[in-house]
Every structure is written in structure tokens, then in C-alpha cells.
Amino acid sequence: MRQVKTHELRPARLHPADVIRVGGTGLRTRPLRAVLSALGIAIGIAAMTSVVGISSSSQAQLSALLDRLGTNMLTVTPGQTLFGEDASLPKQSVGMIARIDSVETVSATGTVSDTTVRRTDLIPAIETGGISVQAAELDLLETLEADLASGTWLNDATARYPAVVLGSLAAERLGIPRAGPDVQVWLGNRWFTVVGILDPVPLAPEINSSALVGSPVAQQHLGFDGHPTKIYERSSDETVDAVRDALAATANPENPEEVKVSRPSDALAAREAADQAFTGLLVGLGAVALLVGGIGVANTMVISVLERRGEIGLRRALGATKGQIRTQFLAESILLSVLGGVAGALLGAMVTTVYAQSRGWPTVIPLWVLAGSIVATVVIGAVAGLYPSARAARLSPTAALSSP
């Protein structure tokens, strides 16, 4: 007898383009549901992207600021005596510090006690506005590397007469926008002419809320005792640590334990570290939002399987395999998550840009954040679609077609 050869029928394979097209069908037929489901993913991704982007922009701004201001400035202040009383620095401490070989420049301010500065003599003395009066050395501006917003700095002549330079915050609180010969403030018990206004000094924030007068006029008319209360010192970057170790003993050889030495740039770095801790908290909240969005996607896909039982049965009857049905719904879940992830990444980048520009910061959005956002959405979409796709694949053609 003649043998007839039979060929085994094999289901057609789905190419990647076909998978995307079939997976996108469910999204196109129910666009509002797709948008609402993707919104949860988008909010989580946008939160994480914007938080990390704003934090990175802040770090870039801090790095640029420290590069401009330098990290080589140290400050010396009096501490406390063994009996818990406030100590004082010797009058010669500035000159002694200046004799250290590695010191490039040194200057100081001294607090003028029981002296206030007001806009007029009609304002009560108790309303100080948080402004302190400081006797300043003439080289203070150079040591701080500060700039003037208006007017001029003190010189040999103005340091001996009633002239004052206001810090940026002090000028703002007094309502003085500019310096000039016709601008005066009531300082102590006499009028002082405002000869200058400083720009903000990040490494010495106490200067911003101070009224600075010359040491000679402070001793002659304001009762200043001549003792410095804060010394500012700059040295080369490679010798900062060595100078720091020697400052206390140099400033007060008899009682070095009564001297405090600090590095202002460390305070800025500590503040940034605190911001980083807060950033971690916000990223955690964004991750929670992302988890909630993933649960929303899974819920949407389960409902979609229940509503499309007829479609699933028809495809199975026409020859679609369980694997193809599973792939279809898994692809739909991933596409839904990726749609939300891309939208969230764009929204987060936009928020970061707007916020950074409003603060005058450079806009920095790490590439790993954008790449990680997309990878995270793919993983979330795949996990969220596992159960719905498996449930759809388990439906038999007859049961699915007979379902209402």
C-alpha cells in the first residue's frame, strides 16, 4: 500500500513587532483606563526622578560654590574656661596667627556689645532686628573673598569715622537698598553713614546679619574692648590640616583649650549630607507610589482578562497557543507600565529643570535615573502581568466562548 506522509501543523511564531502590536490593541481600545492605570506609575517615576534630579542639581551647585569660595578657610572663636565661663581671645591673636608660615591671609571681627543699629533714632532700642554690630579689620573683605553689592569697603580714613558697611541681610532688614553719602543709620547713639553693602557671604553667614564698622571708631565711640571674637584665616589647600592643628595653640598659647577652630566649608557639606538623608526619604515615598502604581496595573490587567474572555476564546479557536495568549497580555502589561514610566521620567525631568532654574542652579539629571526608571517600569509591568497573563492562558476556547 502507498503511504501518505502527513505534516505536523505548527503555530505561527509571533515576531517582536507583532507582540507589540497585539499587546497595544487592548490599550487602544480602552484609552481612558490605560491612561488612569499608567498615571500611578507616572507619579511614582516622576517623584523619584525629580527628587534625585533636584538633589543632584543641589550637589552640583554646592560643588561649584565650594570651588569658587575655596575650602581653605578656617575660623577661630573663643570657647569656655574650665569654670564654664565665656573665654576671650588675646588682642594679639590675629598677629600671632599671621606669623604661621602657611597662612596666606588672616582677619577678624569683634562683637560690639550693647550696641544696636536702627533705621532711625525713633525706633526703640529693643527692636534690633537681629542685627549685630561688629568691629572689622580692613583686610576682612579680602580674607572672606566677599563682594560688594553697593558702595565701597572700609579704608584707613572711614574706619576712624562714623561709617558702616552692612551685610546683605542687615541691609534688607533695615530697608536700605543702596549705599551712599545721604544714607544713614542710627548706630549706638550717633548717626553712621552707610558706605557699603555686601553681597551674601556663604562661608560666613554671621556677616550677612551684621553692621561692620572700623575698629578705631568702635573703640573710641562704641566701647569696643579690642578683643577679636572671630578670626578668619586662609592657607593653601595642602596645608589646611596642619594649620588647623596649630591654630588653637597659636591664637592663645596660655590656654589653647579655650579656643575653637572650625572649617566653614564642613558646615556646608554637613548641610548637604542632611539634605541627602531627606532625599532618601522622598525617594522611598516615590518607591511606595511606584508600588501602588504597579498594583493598579495588575488590577487593570485582571479586569481586562475577565472582560475579554470572548476575545481570548476566539483567538484560541483560531489557533493561538497558550504561550501566545500569555505573551499578549504580558506585553500589554509591560507596555502600560513603560507608557507611565516614560511620561513620569519626562515629568520629573521637567520639574527638576524648572526648580533648578528658579534657584539659579545647574540642571543635573543623572542618566542612571532615567535608565533606571525605564528598567523599573519594565520589571513592574512584567511582575504585574504575570498572574493576569497566566490566567488568560489557562482559559479553554470553549469556556471562553461560552462566557457572557
Buried (B, 14 or more C-beta within 10 A) or exposed (E): EEEEEEEEEEEEEBEEEBBBEBBBBBBEEBEEBBBEBBBBBBBBBBBBBBBBBBBBBBBBBBEEEBEEBEBBBBBBBBBEEEEEEEBBBBEEBBEBBBEBEBBBBBBBBBBBEEBBBBBEEEBEEEEBBEBBBBBBBBBBBBBBBBEBBBBEBBEEEBBBBBBBBBBBBBBBBBEBEEBBEEBBBBBBEEEBBBBBBBEBBBBBBBBBBBBBBBBBBBBEBBEBEEBBBBBBBBBEEEBBEBBBEBBBBBBBEEBBEBBBBBBBBEBBBEEBEEBEEEBEEBBEBBBEBBEEBBEBBBEBBBBBBEEBBEBBBBBBEEEBBBEBBBBBBBBBBBBBBBBBBBBBBBBBBBBBBEBBEEEEBBBBBEEEBBEBBBEBBBEBBBBBBBBBBBBBBEBEBEEBBEEE
